Amino acid sequence: MSTVDVSLVSWNSAAHVRSALQSLASQTLHPQSVTVVDNGSTDGSAEIAAAFAGTDVLRLHENQGFAGAHNHSIRQGSADYILVMNPDVVLTPDYLKILVAFADAHPAGAAFVGHVRQPNGSTDTTGLRVTPWRVVADRTDLPPSPTEVFGVSGALALYRRSALRDVAVNGEFFCNLLFAYKEDVELAWRLRWAGWRAYCVPDAVATHQRAVRAGTPRNQRARDRRYLSYRNHLLLYGLVESSGTLVPHLPFIALAELLRFGFLTCTDPRTTFRALADARKMWHAARTFARSTQRKNSSAALRSSFA
C-alpha cells in the first residue's frame, strides 16, 4: 500500500494536539512521517508534540497561517499522499487505511475525505460544495458509498502528492496570499481546473472538535475570522474564476454579494471595509497567482460541479 506523510499545524492547541497525535499513532496504516508545524504557540503545544516518538516538530517564530505552515511541511515530505490535519481532529484507527486504499484504486482523484463527525455524532463535513451564487459550505449529507465532491475541507484532507505538485504555483501548494480561511477552497478549484477529482469515502470516520483557540480574546478572534473570511472570499474571484464560470451565474452572484455586503456592513462596518480595502490592494497579487495556474478543464465542467 502507498505511503502517507502527515502535516498538522498547531497554534496554541495544547488542549487538543495530544489526542490528535495519539489517534495517528493508533493507525493501522502507520504514517511514514508526522510533522507538527507550530505557528509560534505560547501554550506549550510544541513541547507536547515533541514528546511523541516519531513526531517531527517544526517551530516557526511567527504565525504564518494555515497556508504557509502546511506548505513548509509538505515540501519536506516524500510519501505518496499527504494528510493535512487540524489539531482538534481525532481519527478512528483505520481512517488512513480505508482512505488510501480507495485513493490507490482511483488515480484520477487528488483529494479525499471520510465521514468527519462532530462530537455529538452529527456530520461535520463530507466535502465542500459551491453554489452558483458562490456560497461555499461543508457538505453535511452522508453518502451511502464513495461519492465525488467538489473539494475537501482543509481541516482533514488527504491529498495525492503528485496532484499537489501538478498544481503548485512557485512552490506553493496552498496559496500563501490567503494566510488562513478559504485556502482549501482555492486549492479545490485549482485541482478542478487541472482536471483532478475529489471524493468522500464515508467508511473512513473521524471526529472534529472545532475547538476555539486560546491566547486571543474572543471578540478579537471573531473580528479576525470575519476579516479574513470576507477578504479571502473576495480574493477568490481573482484567484479561481474565469469569464466562463462567472458570466452565466452573474445575476445570482451580484444579488448574493449585495446582500452579503449589506449584512456585513450593518453588523461590523469597520471590519467589512477593512477587508474590502485590503482585497483591493491584494487583487494584483491574486491575479498574478491565477495566471500561473493551469486550466485544462472547461468552464462548463466547473459549472457542472456546483450544487
Order of alpha helices (4+ residues) and beta strands (2+ residues): beta-alpha-beta-alpha-beta-alpha-beta-beta-alpha-beta-beta-beta-beta-beta-beta-alpha-alpha-beta-alpha-alpha-alpha-alpha-alpha
